[in-house]
Amino acid sequence: RYHRQSGPRARHANYRSLSGPDRIRVAKLSAILRVADALERAHSQRVRDLSVEMTKDKLRLTLVG
């Protein structure tokens, strides 16, 4: 649901029913999904490889096209 236009909102019944930690998890995952969707918008499969580095407060994506 959250891979295009709006992100998670409290007015969405399913999102509203989640616990606080689960809401945070959904918000983070939807952000990653939106990035992936934007990278493959043309459906041309130009991204051949992806590496992910995570630190305490950052997520770094490195793409090979």
Biopython code that builds the backbone (N, CA, C, O; Angstrom):
import numpy as np
from Bio.PDB.StructureBuilder import StructureBuilder

atoms = [
    (1, "ARG", "N", (0.805, -1.192, 0.000)),
    (1, "ARG", "CA", (0.000, 0.000, 0.000)),
    (1, "ARG", "C", (0.853, 1.263, 0.000)),
    (1, "ARG", "O", (0.460, 2.254, -0.616)),
    (2, "TYR", "N", (1.963, 1.267, 0.643)),
    (2, "TYR", "CA", (2.705, 2.512, 0.836)),
    (2, "TYR", "C", (3.876, 2.676, -0.118)),
    (2, "TYR", "O", (4.801, 3.429, 0.188)),
    (3, "HIS", "N", (3.873, 2.011, -1.245)),
    (3, "HIS", "CA", (5.019, 2.096, -2.145)),
    (3, "HIS", "C", (4.918, 3.240, -3.141)),
    (3, "HIS", "O", (5.876, 3.494, -3.872)),
    (4, "ARG", "N", (3.820, 3.919, -3.192)),
    (4, "ARG", "CA", (3.706, 5.062, -4.106)),
    (4, "ARG", "C", (3.343, 6.303, -3.321)),
    (4, "ARG", "O", (4.109, 6.678, -2.433)),
    (5, "GLN", "N", (2.287, 6.934, -3.568)),
    (5, "GLN", "CA", (1.947, 8.260, -3.054)),
    (5, "GLN", "C", (2.158, 8.450, -1.554)),
    (5, "GLN", "O", (3.285, 8.703, -1.128)),
    (6, "SER", "N", (1.138, 8.340, -0.766)),
    (6, "SER", "CA", (1.270, 8.689, 0.655)),
    (6, "SER", "C", (1.883, 7.555, 1.466)),
    (6, "SER", "O", (1.773, 6.379, 1.119)),
    (7, "GLY", "N", (2.521, 7.943, 2.539)),
    (7, "GLY", "CA", (3.078, 6.969, 3.463)),
    (7, "GLY", "C", (2.036, 6.577, 4.495)),
    (7, "GLY", "O", (0.872, 6.960, 4.375)),
    (8, "PRO", "N", (2.434, 5.827, 5.494)),
    (8, "PRO", "CA", (1.502, 5.407, 6.539)),
    (8, "PRO", "C", (0.918, 6.613, 7.277)),
    (8, "PRO", "O", (1.632, 7.565, 7.594)),
    (9, "ARG", "N", (-0.370, 6.561, 7.542)),
    (9, "ARG", "CA", (-1.048, 7.643, 8.269)),
    (9, "ARG", "C", (-1.979, 7.047, 9.314)),
    (9, "ARG", "O", (-2.518, 5.953, 9.145)),
    (10, "ALA", "N", (-2.152, 7.784, 10.380)),
    (10, "ALA", "CA", (-2.991, 7.311, 11.484)),
    (10, "ALA", "C", (-4.435, 7.088, 11.055)),
    (10, "ALA", "O", (-5.144, 6.305, 11.686)),
    (11, "ARG", "N", (-4.883, 7.749, 10.009)),
    (11, "ARG", "CA", (-6.279, 7.568, 9.580)),
    (11, "ARG", "C", (-6.509, 6.235, 8.856)),
    (11, "ARG", "O", (-7.656, 5.829, 8.664)),
    (12, "HIS", "N", (-5.435, 5.554, 8.456)),
    (12, "HIS", "CA", (-5.579, 4.230, 7.844)),
    (12, "HIS", "C", (-5.847, 3.215, 8.957)),
    (12, "HIS", "O", (-5.039, 3.063, 9.872)),
    (13, "ALA", "N", (-6.965, 2.535, 8.874)),
    (13, "ALA", "CA", (-7.419, 1.648, 9.956)),
    (13, "ALA", "C", (-6.386, 0.578, 10.308)),
    (13, "ALA", "O", (-6.109, 0.354, 11.487)),
    (14, "ASN", "N", (-5.821, -0.076, 9.316)),
    (14, "ASN", "CA", (-4.851, -1.138, 9.602)),
    (14, "ASN", "C", (-3.607, -0.593, 10.282)),
    (14, "ASN", "O", (-3.071, -1.220, 11.196)),
    (15, "TYR", "N", (-3.145, 0.566, 9.846)),
    (15, "TYR", "CA", (-1.963, 1.190, 10.449)),
    (15, "TYR", "C", (-2.273, 1.636, 11.872)),
    (15, "TYR", "O", (-1.446, 1.479, 12.770)),
    (16, "ARG", "N", (-3.442, 2.184, 12.073)),
    (16, "ARG", "CA", (-3.866, 2.661, 13.391)),
    (16, "ARG", "C", (-3.906, 1.524, 14.407)),
    (16, "ARG", "O", (-3.659, 1.744, 15.593)),
    (17, "SER", "N", (-4.211, 0.330, 13.959)),
    (17, "SER", "CA", (-4.340, -0.802, 14.881)),
    (17, "SER", "C", (-2.986, -1.384, 15.309)),
    (17, "SER", "O", (-2.936, -2.237, 16.194)),
    (18, "LEU", "N", (-1.900, -0.934, 14.695)),
    (18, "LEU", "CA", (-0.573, -1.450, 15.040)),
    (18, "LEU", "C", (-0.054, -0.836, 16.334)),
    (18, "LEU", "O", (-0.457, 0.258, 16.729)),
    (19, "SER", "N", (0.842, -1.558, 16.980)),
    (19, "SER", "CA", (1.520, -1.019, 18.166)),
    (19, "SER", "C", (2.523, 0.047, 17.715)),
    (19, "SER", "O", (2.835, 0.147, 16.528)),
    (20, "GLY", "N", (3.015, 0.828, 18.646)),
    (20, "GLY", "CA", (3.992, 1.867, 18.333)),
    (20, "GLY", "C", (5.223, 1.345, 17.615)),
    (20, "GLY", "O", (5.599, 1.882, 16.574)),
    (21, "PRO", "N", (5.868, 0.295, 18.155)),
    (21, "PRO", "CA", (7.046, -0.249, 17.470)),
    (21, "PRO", "C", (6.725, -0.783, 16.068)),
    (21, "PRO", "O", (7.538, -0.656, 15.153)),
    (22, "ASP", "N", (5.549, -1.375, 15.905)),
    (22, "ASP", "CA", (5.171, -1.874, 14.581)),
    (22, "ASP", "C", (4.910, -0.728, 13.608)),
    (22, "ASP", "O", (5.201, -0.855, 12.419)),
    (23, "ARG", "N", (4.366, 0.388, 14.092)),
    (23, "ARG", "CA", (4.172, 1.557, 13.228)),
    (23, "ARG", "C", (5.517, 2.081, 12.735)),
    (23, "ARG", "O", (5.660, 2.438, 11.566)),
    (24, "ILE", "N", (6.489, 2.123, 13.621)),
    (24, "ILE", "CA", (7.827, 2.575, 13.231)),
    (24, "ILE", "C", (8.410, 1.632, 12.191)),
    (24, "ILE", "O", (9.001, 2.072, 11.204)),
    (25, "ARG", "N", (8.242, 0.342, 12.412)),
    (25, "ARG", "CA", (8.742, -0.668, 11.475)),
    (25, "ARG", "C", (8.099, -0.494, 10.096)),
    (25, "ARG", "O", (8.792, -0.530, 9.079)),
    (26, "VAL", "N", (6.781, -0.307, 10.061)),
    (26, "VAL", "CA", (6.076, -0.127, 8.792)),
    (26, "VAL", "C", (6.548, 1.146, 8.095)),
    (26, "VAL", "O", (6.726, 1.152, 6.877)),
    (27, "ALA", "N", (6.751, 2.217, 8.847)),
    (27, "ALA", "CA", (7.221, 3.473, 8.253)),
    (27, "ALA", "C", (8.599, 3.294, 7.620)),
    (27, "ALA", "O", (8.844, 3.782, 6.516)),
    (28, "LYS", "N", (9.487, 2.606, 8.305)),
    (28, "LYS", "CA", (10.833, 2.383, 7.771)),
    (28, "LYS", "C", (10.803, 1.481, 6.543)),
    (28, "LYS", "O", (11.465, 1.764, 5.545)),
    (29, "LEU", "N", (10.044, 0.405, 6.617)),
    (29, "LEU", "CA", (9.960, -0.516, 5.480)),
    (29, "LEU", "C", (9.305, 0.141, 4.271)),
    (29, "LEU", "O", (9.714, -0.103, 3.136)),
    (30, "SER", "N", (8.295, 0.972, 4.505)),
    (30, "SER", "CA", (7.648, 1.645, 3.378)),
    (30, "SER", "C", (8.598, 2.638, 2.721)),
    (30, "SER", "O", (8.535, 2.840, 1.509)),
    (31, "ALA", "N", (9.475, 3.258, 3.500)),
    (31, "ALA", "CA", (10.474, 4.166, 2.919)),
    (31, "ALA", "C", (11.429, 3.394, 2.015)),
    (31, "ALA", "O", (11.758, 3.856, 0.923)),
    (32, "ILE", "N", (11.869, 2.234, 2.460)),
    (32, "ILE", "CA", (12.756, 1.399, 1.638)),
    (32, "ILE", "C", (12.036, 0.949, 0.370)),
    (32, "ILE", "O", (12.624, 0.942, -0.712)),
    (33, "LEU", "N", (10.779, 0.579, 0.501)),
    (33, "LEU", "CA", (9.991, 0.147, -0.652)),
    (33, "LEU", "C", (9.820, 1.280, -1.658)),
    (33, "LEU", "O", (9.864, 1.046, -2.866)),
    (34, "ARG", "N", (9.626, 2.505, -1.172)),
    (34, "ARG", "CA", (9.473, 3.650, -2.068)),
    (34, "ARG", "C", (10.770, 3.935, -2.826)),
    (34, "ARG", "O", (10.733, 4.294, -4.003)),
    (35, "VAL", "N", (11.900, 3.779, -2.167)),
    (35, "VAL", "CA", (13.189, 3.957, -2.846)),
    (35, "VAL", "C", (13.339, 2.897, -3.937)),
    (35, "VAL", "O", (13.721, 3.218, -5.063)),
    (36, "ALA", "N", (13.046, 1.655, -3.615)),
    (36, "ALA", "CA", (13.150, 0.570, -4.596)),
    (36, "ALA", "C", (12.225, 0.813, -5.781)),
    (36, "ALA", "O", (12.612, 0.595, -6.928)),
    (37, "ASP", "N", (11.017, 1.260, -5.509)),
    (37, "ASP", "CA", (10.058, 1.538, -6.573)),
    (37, "ASP", "C", (10.564, 2.671, -7.468)),
    (37, "ASP", "O", (10.429, 2.602, -8.690)),
    (38, "ALA", "N", (11.140, 3.702, -6.871)),
    (38, "ALA", "CA", (11.667, 4.827, -7.650)),
    (38, "ALA", "C", (12.848, 4.396, -8.519)),
    (38, "ALA", "O", (12.989, 4.866, -9.648)),
    (39, "LEU", "N", (13.685, 3.517, -8.007)),
    (39, "LEU", "CA", (14.846, 3.057, -8.767)),
    (39, "LEU", "C", (14.454, 2.192, -9.960)),
    (39, "LEU", "O", (15.204, 2.100, -10.932)),
    (40, "GLU", "N", (13.305, 1.567, -9.896)),
    (40, "GLU", "CA", (12.883, 0.646, -10.953)),
    (40, "GLU", "C", (11.604, 1.139, -11.634)),
    (40, "GLU", "O", (10.827, 0.341, -12.158)),
    (41, "ARG", "N", (11.395, 2.436, -11.623)),
    (41, "ARG", "CA", (10.167, 3.009, -12.185)),
    (41, "ARG", "C", (9.986, 2.655, -13.666)),
    (41, "ARG", "O", (8.861, 2.430, -14.110)),
    (42, "ALA", "N", (11.061, 2.606, -14.420)),
    (42, "ALA", "CA", (10.972, 2.315, -15.860)),
    (42, "ALA", "C", (10.873, 0.820, -16.149)),
    (42, "ALA", "O", (10.701, 0.429, -17.303)),
    (43, "HIS", "N", (10.977, -0.007, -15.136)),
    (43, "HIS", "CA", (10.920, -1.470, -15.294)),
    (43, "HIS", "C", (11.980, -1.976, -16.274)),
    (43, "HIS", "O", (11.741, -2.924, -17.022)),
    (44, "SER", "N", (13.144, -1.341, -16.261)),
    (44, "SER", "CA", (14.213, -1.719, -17.179)),
    (44, "SER", "C", (15.289, -2.568, -16.514)),
    (44, "SER", "O", (16.242, -2.982, -17.173)),
    (45, "GLN", "N", (15.153, -2.827, -15.247)),
    (45, "GLN", "CA", (16.076, -3.665, -14.480)),
    (45, "GLN", "C", (17.524, -3.207, -14.632)),
    (45, "GLN", "O", (18.415, -4.019, -14.884)),
    (46, "ARG", "N", (17.753, -1.914, -14.478)),
    (46, "ARG", "CA", (19.103, -1.362, -14.623)),
    (46, "ARG", "C", (19.971, -1.585, -13.395)),
    (46, "ARG", "O", (21.198, -1.565, -13.497)),
    (47, "VAL", "N", (19.372, -1.791, -12.265)),
    (47, "VAL", "CA", (20.157, -2.054, -11.053)),
    (47, "VAL", "C", (20.528, -3.532, -11.050)),
    (47, "VAL", "O", (19.659, -4.402, -10.989)),
    (48, "ARG", "N", (21.842, -3.807, -11.118)),
    (48, "ARG", "CA", (22.311, -5.194, -11.177)),
    (48, "ARG", "C", (22.709, -5.733, -9.820)),
    (48, "ARG", "O", (22.643, -6.938, -9.575)),
    (49, "ASP", "N", (23.126, -4.834, -8.934)),
    (49, "ASP", "CA", (23.570, -5.279, -7.617)),
    (49, "ASP", "C", (23.292, -4.181, -6.607)),
    (49, "ASP", "O", (23.245, -3.000, -6.949)),
    (50, "LEU", "N", (23.113, -4.580, -5.381)),
    (50, "LEU", "CA", (22.800, -3.653, -4.301)),
    (50, "LEU", "C", (23.490, -4.138, -3.045)),
    (50, "LEU", "O", (23.433, -5.320, -2.705)),
    (51, "SER", "N", (24.142, -3.217, -2.359)),
    (51, "SER", "CA", (24.676, -3.564, -1.044)),
    (51, "SER", "C", (24.110, -2.575, -0.035)),
    (51, "SER", "O", (23.841, -1.418, -0.359)),
    (52, "VAL", "N", (23.938, -3.043, 1.174)),
    (52, "VAL", "CA", (23.337, -2.234, 2.229)),
    (52, "VAL", "C", (24.260, -2.239, 3.432)),
    (52, "VAL", "O", (24.714, -3.289, 3.885)),
    (53, "GLU", "N", (24.527, -1.050, 3.938)),
    (53, "GLU", "CA", (25.299, -0.899, 5.171)),
    (53, "GLU", "C", (24.417, -0.166, 6.172)),
    (53, "GLU", "O", (23.827, 0.867, 5.857)),
    (54, "MET", "N", (24.336, -0.704, 7.365)),
    (54, "MET", "CA", (23.518, -0.089, 8.392)),
    (54, "MET", "C", (24.364, 0.233, 9.605)),
    (54, "MET", "O", (25.120, -0.608, 10.092)),
    (55, "THR", "N", (24.233, 1.457, 10.089)),
    (55, "THR", "CA", (24.862, 1.845, 11.341)),
    (55, "THR", "C", (23.749, 2.211, 12.309)),
    (55, "THR", "O", (22.569, 2.026, 12.011)),
    (56, "LYS", "N", (24.119, 2.716, 13.436)),
    (56, "LYS", "CA", (23.119, 3.044, 14.454)),
    (56, "LYS", "C", (22.053, 4.006, 13.933)),
    (56, "LYS", "O", (20.870, 3.841, 14.229)),
    (57, "ASP", "N", (22.466, 5.000, 13.165)),
    (57, "ASP", "CA", (21.507, 6.015, 12.734)),
    (57, "ASP", "C", (21.467, 6.246, 11.221)),
    (57, "ASP", "O", (20.872, 7.223, 10.767)),
    (58, "LYS", "N", (22.094, 5.356, 10.431)),
    (58, "LYS", "CA", (22.120, 5.557, 8.987)),
    (58, "LYS", "C", (21.930, 4.242, 8.240)),
    (58, "LYS", "O", (22.281, 3.166, 8.724)),
    (59, "LEU", "N", (21.370, 4.368, 7.060)),
    (59, "LEU", "CA", (21.240, 3.254, 6.132)),
    (59, "LEU", "C", (21.883, 3.710, 4.829)),
    (59, "LEU", "O", (21.482, 4.727, 4.264)),
    (60, "ARG", "N", (22.870, 2.970, 4.351)),
    (60, "ARG", "CA", (23.563, 3.343, 3.120)),
    (60, "ARG", "C", (23.326, 2.274, 2.068)),
    (60, "ARG", "O", (23.622, 1.098, 2.281)),
    (61, "LEU", "N", (22.789, 2.695, 0.928)),
    (61, "LEU", "CA", (22.554, 1.809, -0.200)),
    (61, "LEU", "C", (23.582, 2.120, -1.275)),
    (61, "LEU", "O", (23.761, 3.281, -1.643)),
    (62, "THR", "N", (24.253, 1.105, -1.778)),
    (62, "THR", "CA", (25.189, 1.262, -2.884)),
    (62, "THR", "C", (24.667, 0.418, -4.036)),
    (62, "THR", "O", (24.455, -0.786, -3.895)),
    (63, "LEU", "N", (24.465, 1.063, -5.174)),
    (63, "LEU", "CA", (23.869, 0.401, -6.325)),
    (63, "LEU", "C", (24.875, 0.271, -7.452)),
    (63, "LEU", "O", (25.721, 1.145, -7.644)),
    (64, "VAL", "N", (24.780, -0.821, -8.195)),
    (64, "VAL", "CA", (25.580, -1.027, -9.398)),
    (64, "VAL", "C", (24.605, -1.182, -10.549)),
    (64, "VAL", "O", (23.699, -2.014, -10.502)),
    (65, "GLY", "N", (24.797, -0.373, -11.583)),
    (65, "GLY", "CA", (23.881, -0.416, -12.714)),
    (65, "GLY", "C", (24.570, -0.759, -13.995)),
    (65, "GLY", "O", (23.926, -0.834, -15.042)),
]
sb = StructureBuilder()
sb.init_structure("model")
sb.init_model(0)
sb.init_chain("A")
sb.init_seg("    ")
for serial, (resi, resn, name, xyz) in enumerate(atoms, 1):
    if name == "N":
        sb.init_residue(resn, " ", resi, " ")
    sb.init_atom(name, np.array(xyz, "f"), 0.0, 1.0, " ", f" {name:<3s}", serial, name[0])
structure = sb.get_structure()
